[in-house]
């Protein structure tokens, strides 16, 4: 039974990855390139925010986490995580556009997070950090990475490709 389950798991992950590569990756790249070509920062911010929320809500890991935490209503946890990802996806896109260093933002935001841990009940710390972990699931990461590739392809210079690094790391800060 274990070997059959393992083979079915491998086959399922293979088919899932093929589906992601043939559908979500091109969609993310197109959305990123089209919104960057518009050269309208407001449109880029709005689309990034909405896409961050929608993609995160559809993440299966987040649905499982919401079921595992009885002290927080499912919808509250899902929306808090989704809005956090949406806000920090916007921050990531703006970082790419304006060339801000990734390590500055990560140091600032994780510094804020660790200061806030002093004031939060211990029961919520694990939930907070698990919320950041579920944003690195099989739906969110490929889409965010493809969005970054689309944006960096339009920006075109060497620095923009370096700036597309770190999108997922910043998006994981928001839910925490």
N, C-alpha and C positions, 0 to 999 in steps of 0.2 A: 504494500500500500504506500509506503514511504517513497519507494523508487518511482512508482507511477505518478505520485503527487509531485515529486521533484521534476520529472520529465514534463508534466503538464505545466508546471510553473515556468520552466525554461521556455517552453513553446509559447506560453502566454506573454512572457516578457519580450520575446523575440518579435511577436506580432505587434505588440504595443509599441515597441521602439520603431518598427517599420512604419506604423501609422503616424507616429510623431514626426518622423523624418519626412514623410511624404505629405503631411497636412499642416501641422502646427508650425513647423520651422519656416516654410514658405510664407504662411500667413503673417507670422511675426516679422519676417524680413520686409514684406511688402508694406505692412502697417508702419513700420519704422521708417522706411524710405519715403513713403508718401507724406507722412506727417512732417518729416524733416524738410522735404522739398517745399512745403507750404511756407516755410520761413516765418510762420506765425507762432510765437512762443505760447500764446494763450491756447491755441489749438493743440499744440504739443503737450502742454500741461494737462488740459482737460482729457485728451485721449489717453494719456499715460495713466492718469488717476483712475479713469473708468476701467481701462483694461486691467490694471493691477487688481482692482476689486473683483471684476468678473472672473478673471483667471484664478484668483485665490479662492473664491467661493466654490469653484468647481473642483478644487483640490481634494482628492479622496482622503489624504492624511488628516486634513483639517476636520472633515466630517467625523472621522474616527476619534480624534482628540475631543471634539465637542461632546460625543457620546460618553467619553470616559470621565468627564468632569461634571459631577452632579451638582456642585455648588454654584455653577454659573449656567444660566439658561443657554441652550445651544445657539440660538440666533444671536444673542449678545456676544458670545465668544467668537462666532464665525464673522460677524460684522466688524468687531474690534480688530481682529487679525487682518481682515480684508482691507479695511480702511488704513491700517498701518502699512500694509504692503503698497497700497495705492499712493499714499503720501511719500513713501520713500522711493518708489519707482519714479515719481516726479522729481524728487531730489537727485536721483541717479541720472536722469535724463538731463537735468539742468547742469549737473556736474560735468557731463560729457560735452554739453554745448559750450560751457564757459571755461572748461579746462581746469577745474579745481582739483587739487591733489586728493586722492582717495584716502591716504593715511591720515590727513588732517580731519576729514569728516568722521572716519571710523574712531579716531582717538577722542574726538569731542563727544560723539553720540554714545560710545561705550562708557566714557567717563560719566556722562549723565545717567546712564543706566545703572552703573555701579553705585553712584551716590543715591539714586532712588531706591536701591535695594535695602538701604538702611531704614527706610520709612515704610516699607511694604510688609504686611504680614507674611510670615514664612510660608504659609500654605499657598500663597499666590506666586512665589518665586519660581517654583518648578513649572507651574502652568505658563508663566510668562516666557521662560526660556524654551519650553516645549513648543510654544506658539511660534517662536522664531524658527525652530527646527522644522516645523511642518511646512514652512514656506519653501523648503528645498525639495519638494516632491516632484513626481514625474510629469506633472502638467505645468507647474509654475516655472521651473527652471528652463526647460526648452523654449518656452515662449519668451521669457525675459531675455534669454541669451540671443534668440533670433531677432528680437526687437533691437537689441544693442548692435547686432551685426548690420541690420538695415540702416540704422542711424549712422554708424561709422562709415558705411559704404558711401552714403550721400555726402558726409563731411569730407571724406576722402584723404585728408592728410594723415601723416604718420602718427601725430599726437592723438588724433581722434580714435585710432585703433587702440592705442594704449589706454585711453580714457574709457573705452567700452569695458575694460576689465573692472570687475568689482560691482557690477549691477546687482547680482544676487546677494552679495555680502551686505550691501546697503539695504536691500529690500528685506533682509532678515532682521534688521534692527527695528523696523517699524512695529511689528507685533510685540516685541519684547517691551 
